[in-house]
């Protein structure tokens, strides 16, 4: 029998790069789906994750950060983010506690003026300020936009995230579940594996290279081993310059080994089986400005 009181709907997280969107989503879902790093533009495609509770089901659509675009990949990412805003039931705008509202935040506030969806301001990283400093920060944001609700949280520790879930559910329509209750994401395994490898590369490499890398899964096969299933995965890290290739491989292959072993550990946790991971590095010059190569690496405008 269908529960008349059950709620379900779509929620998107927006905010400048690096405010903790993926960390918050992973925290609410209770496991790692979106990759996190302290470098901007970590999230490139929309990732749907699902939180199912007794009261309702929230489908989170994680968007790339809204920013001023510098190349075709940047323009694609901004398009995806802005289009999502009108397609969802609730927008969560994630910010850091500060009384200074910079150009990036002003730009987002302007984009939100075109949106009819209720916007909840989520002030993250509240562990970094004293309680009495929080109210002036909230007041400043109230001046630039009319929010449906304002909820302070700490995504890293999980503080007040239960309250955020309760507030989101208030704004969702009544309706049946979109996904089974044990679903946590609609991303195919290959996509998550390639993102985990990219995350480990982002963590290991220096500032300049990471934006210019993509990861392609060439082969992913499962076979029976003596102690259970084994996943054989071959993947290629694509970079834009020959000099980058040398850095990604490292002295006597040391950097590539480091990326491979840290990625393998995470992939094994996710797939719950032994993983045999082989990594290669290829150069595709300026792929971020080539629509053909972007499509090849999984960034498709029509999705």
C-alpha positions as CSV (number, residue, x, y, z in Angstrom):
1,X,0.0,0.0,0.0
2,X,1.4,3.4,-1.0
3,X,2.1,5.7,1.9
4,X,0.1,9.0,1.3
5,X,2.5,10.8,3.6
6,X,5.7,9.7,1.8
7,X,7.8,12.4,0.1
8,X,10.3,12.2,-2.7
9,X,12.1,14.6,-4.9
10,X,15.3,16.0,-6.4
11,X,17.7,18.3,-4.6
12,X,20.7,20.0,-6.1
13,X,23.8,21.3,-4.3
14,X,25.4,24.4,-5.6
15,X,28.2,26.6,-4.4
16,X,31.6,27.9,-5.3
17,X,34.2,25.3,-6.0
18,X,35.6,23.9,-2.7
19,X,32.9,24.8,-0.2
20,X,32.3,21.1,0.6
21,X,29.4,20.0,-1.7
22,X,30.7,16.5,-2.3
23,X,31.7,16.1,1.4
24,X,28.2,17.1,2.5
25,X,26.6,14.7,0.0
26,X,28.8,11.8,1.0
27,X,28.1,12.6,4.7
28,X,24.3,12.5,4.2
29,X,24.4,9.3,2.1
30,X,26.7,7.7,4.6
31,X,29.2,6.5,2.1
32,X,31.6,7.9,-0.5
33,X,30.2,8.4,-4.0
34,X,31.3,11.9,-5.0
35,X,35.1,12.4,-5.1
36,X,36.5,15.1,-2.9
37,X,39.8,17.0,-3.1
38,X,40.9,20.5,-2.1
39,X,41.3,21.5,-5.7
40,X,38.5,23.3,-7.6
41,X,36.5,21.7,-10.4
42,X,36.7,18.2,-8.8
43,X,33.1,17.3,-9.8
44,X,32.5,17.4,-13.5
45,X,29.3,15.5,-14.3
46,X,26.0,15.5,-12.5
47,X,26.1,12.7,-9.9
48,X,22.9,11.4,-8.6
49,X,22.9,9.9,-5.1
50,X,19.9,8.7,-3.2
51,X,19.0,9.0,0.5
52,X,16.1,6.9,1.6
53,X,14.5,7.4,5.1
54,X,11.2,6.4,6.6
55,X,9.7,9.8,5.8
56,X,10.9,10.1,2.2
57,X,13.5,9.7,-0.5
58,X,15.9,12.5,-1.5
59,X,17.7,12.2,-4.8
60,X,20.8,14.5,-4.7
61,X,22.0,15.8,-8.1
62,X,25.5,17.1,-7.6
63,X,26.4,19.8,-10.1
64,X,29.8,21.1,-11.1
65,X,30.5,24.5,-9.4
66,X,29.1,27.6,-10.9
67,X,32.0,29.8,-12.0
68,X,33.1,32.0,-14.9
69,X,34.1,29.7,-17.7
70,X,37.6,29.8,-19.2
71,X,37.4,27.0,-21.8
72,X,34.8,24.6,-23.4
73,X,35.0,22.2,-20.5
74,X,34.3,25.1,-18.1
75,X,31.4,26.4,-20.3
76,X,29.9,22.9,-20.4
77,X,30.2,22.6,-16.6
78,X,28.5,25.9,-16.0
79,X,25.7,25.1,-18.4
80,X,25.0,21.8,-16.6
81,X,24.9,23.5,-13.2
82,X,22.6,26.3,-14.3
83,X,20.2,24.1,-16.2
84,X,19.8,21.8,-13.1
85,X,18.5,24.6,-10.9
86,X,15.0,24.8,-12.6
87,X,14.7,21.0,-12.9
88,X,14.8,20.2,-9.2
89,X,12.5,20.6,-6.1
90,X,15.0,22.2,-3.8
91,X,18.3,24.0,-4.3
92,X,20.9,23.8,-1.5
93,X,23.4,26.7,-1.8
94,X,26.4,25.8,0.2
95,X,28.6,28.7,1.6
96,X,31.3,29.2,4.2
97,X,30.7,31.4,7.2
98,X,32.0,34.8,6.3
99,X,30.7,38.4,6.3
100,X,32.6,39.1,3.1
101,X,30.5,38.1,0.0
102,X,32.9,37.8,-2.9
103,X,32.3,38.1,-6.7
104,X,31.8,34.3,-6.9
105,X,28.9,34.3,-4.4
106,X,27.4,37.5,-6.0
107,X,27.4,35.7,-9.4
108,X,25.6,32.7,-7.9
109,X,23.0,35.0,-6.2
110,X,22.3,36.6,-9.6
111,X,21.8,33.2,-11.2
112,X,19.4,32.2,-8.5
113,X,17.2,35.3,-9.2
114,X,16.1,33.5,-12.4
115,X,15.1,30.4,-10.5
116,X,11.6,29.6,-9.1
117,X,12.8,26.7,-6.9
118,X,13.0,27.2,-3.1
119,X,16.6,27.8,-2.1
120,X,18.0,26.7,1.3
121,X,21.2,28.4,2.4
122,X,23.5,25.8,4.0
123,X,26.3,27.5,5.9
124,X,29.1,24.8,6.1
125,X,32.3,24.7,8.2
126,X,30.6,26.2,11.2
127,X,33.3,24.5,13.3
128,X,35.7,27.2,12.1
129,X,34.0,30.1,13.7
130,X,32.6,31.0,17.1
131,X,28.8,30.8,17.6
132,X,28.5,34.6,18.0
133,X,30.3,35.2,14.7
134,X,27.7,33.1,12.9
135,X,24.8,35.5,13.1
136,X,26.4,38.4,11.3
137,X,27.5,36.0,8.5
138,X,23.9,34.8,8.1
139,X,22.6,38.4,8.1
140,X,24.9,39.3,5.3
141,X,23.6,36.5,3.1
142,X,20.0,37.4,3.9
143,X,20.7,40.8,2.4
144,X,21.5,39.4,-1.0
145,X,18.8,36.7,-1.5
146,X,15.4,35.7,-0.1
147,X,16.1,32.1,1.2
148,X,13.4,29.6,2.1
149,X,15.5,28.4,5.0
150,X,19.0,28.8,6.5
151,X,20.7,25.8,8.1
152,X,24.2,25.9,9.6
153,X,26.1,22.6,9.4
154,X,29.6,21.0,9.5
155,X,29.8,18.4,6.6
156,X,33.1,17.1,7.9
157,X,31.8,16.1,11.3
158,X,28.2,15.7,10.4
159,X,27.0,18.3,12.9
160,X,23.4,19.4,12.2
161,X,23.1,17.4,9.0
162,X,20.1,15.5,10.4
163,X,18.3,18.8,10.8
164,X,19.2,19.6,7.2
165,X,17.6,16.4,6.0
166,X,14.4,17.2,8.0
167,X,14.2,20.7,6.4
168,X,14.8,19.4,2.9
169,X,11.9,16.9,3.3
170,X,9.5,19.7,4.3
171,X,9.9,21.2,0.8
172,X,9.6,17.9,-1.2
173,X,6.3,16.9,-2.9
174,X,4.4,13.8,-1.7
175,X,5.1,10.8,-4.0
176,X,6.5,7.3,-4.4
177,X,10.2,6.4,-4.4
178,X,12.2,6.8,-7.6
179,X,14.7,4.1,-6.5
180,X,14.8,0.9,-4.4
181,X,15.7,1.7,-0.8
182,X,19.1,0.1,-1.1
183,X,20.2,2.2,-4.1
184,X,22.8,4.9,-3.3
185,X,23.7,6.1,-6.8
186,X,22.7,5.9,-10.4
187,X,26.3,6.2,-11.6
188,X,27.6,3.1,-13.4
189,X,30.5,1.3,-11.6
190,X,32.9,2.2,-14.4
191,X,32.2,5.9,-13.9
192,X,32.8,5.7,-10.2
193,X,36.0,3.7,-10.7
194,X,37.3,6.3,-13.1
195,X,36.4,9.1,-10.7
196,X,38.1,7.4,-7.8
197,X,41.3,7.1,-9.9
198,X,41.0,10.8,-10.9
199,X,40.6,11.7,-7.2
200,X,43.8,9.9,-6.2
201,X,45.6,11.7,-9.0
202,X,44.3,15.0,-7.9
203,X,45.5,14.3,-4.3
204,X,48.9,13.2,-5.4
205,X,49.8,15.7,-8.2
206,X,50.7,19.4,-7.9
207,X,48.5,22.3,-8.7
208,X,49.0,22.7,-12.4
209,X,48.2,19.3,-13.8
210,X,45.0,18.1,-12.3
211,X,42.5,20.1,-14.3
212,X,44.0,18.8,-17.4
213,X,43.4,15.1,-16.6
214,X,40.7,12.7,-17.5
215,X,40.5,9.0,-16.7
216,X,39.2,6.5,-19.2
217,X,38.4,2.9,-18.2
218,X,39.6,0.7,-21.1
219,X,38.6,-2.6,-19.6
220,X,36.8,-3.8,-16.5
221,X,36.1,-7.5,-16.2
222,X,35.2,-9.7,-13.3
223,X,36.5,-13.3,-12.8
224,X,36.4,-15.9,-10.1
225,X,39.5,-16.3,-8.1
226,X,40.4,-18.8,-5.3
227,X,39.2,-16.4,-2.6
228,X,36.3,-14.9,-4.4
229,X,35.7,-12.4,-7.2
230,X,38.6,-10.5,-8.8
231,X,38.1,-7.3,-10.9
232,X,40.7,-6.7,-13.6
233,X,40.7,-3.0,-14.5
234,X,42.8,-1.3,-17.1
235,X,42.6,2.5,-17.1
236,X,44.3,5.4,-18.9
237,X,45.1,8.8,-17.4
238,X,44.8,11.4,-20.2
239,X,46.9,14.6,-19.8
240,X,47.5,17.6,-22.0
241,X,51.3,17.8,-22.3
242,X,54.3,15.6,-22.5
243,X,55.8,17.3,-19.5
244,X,52.7,16.4,-17.5
245,X,53.0,12.7,-18.6
246,X,56.5,12.6,-17.0
247,X,55.3,14.1,-13.8
248,X,52.3,11.7,-13.6
249,X,54.5,8.7,-14.1
250,X,57.2,10.0,-11.7
251,X,60.7,8.9,-11.1
252,X,60.9,5.2,-12.1
253,X,57.1,5.0,-12.1
254,X,56.8,6.0,-8.5
255,X,54.0,8.6,-8.8
256,X,51.9,6.3,-11.0
257,X,52.4,3.5,-8.5
258,X,51.3,5.7,-5.7
259,X,48.1,6.8,-7.6
260,X,47.4,3.1,-8.5
261,X,47.8,1.7,-5.0
262,X,45.7,4.4,-3.2
263,X,43.0,4.1,-5.9
264,X,43.0,0.3,-5.8
265,X,42.4,0.4,-2.0
266,X,39.2,2.6,-2.5
267,X,38.0,0.6,-5.5
268,X,38.3,-2.6,-3.5
269,X,36.2,-1.1,-0.7
270,X,33.5,0.0,-3.1
271,X,33.3,-3.1,-5.3
272,X,33.9,-5.4,-2.2
273,X,36.3,-7.6,-4.1
274,X,40.0,-8.0,-4.9
275,X,41.1,-5.5,-7.6
276,X,43.9,-5.9,-10.1
277,X,44.5,-2.3,-11.4
278,X,46.8,-1.4,-14.3
279,X,47.3,2.3,-15.2
280,X,48.7,3.9,-18.4
281,X,49.3,7.6,-19.2
282,X,48.6,9.2,-22.6
283,X,48.9,12.7,-23.9
284,X,46.0,14.3,-25.8
285,X,46.9,18.0,-26.4
286,X,44.3,20.5,-25.3
287,X,41.5,18.0,-24.9
288,X,39.5,20.4,-22.8
289,X,39.0,22.6,-25.8
290,X,38.0,19.8,-28.1
291,X,34.3,18.9,-28.2
292,X,35.1,15.5,-29.8
293,X,37.6,14.5,-27.1
294,X,35.3,15.8,-24.3
295,X,32.5,13.6,-25.6
296,X,35.0,10.8,-25.8
297,X,35.9,11.2,-22.1
298,X,32.3,11.2,-21.0
299,X,31.3,14.9,-20.9
300,X,28.2,15.0,-23.0
301,X,26.1,18.1,-23.3
302,X,22.8,16.4,-23.9
303,X,22.9,14.4,-20.7
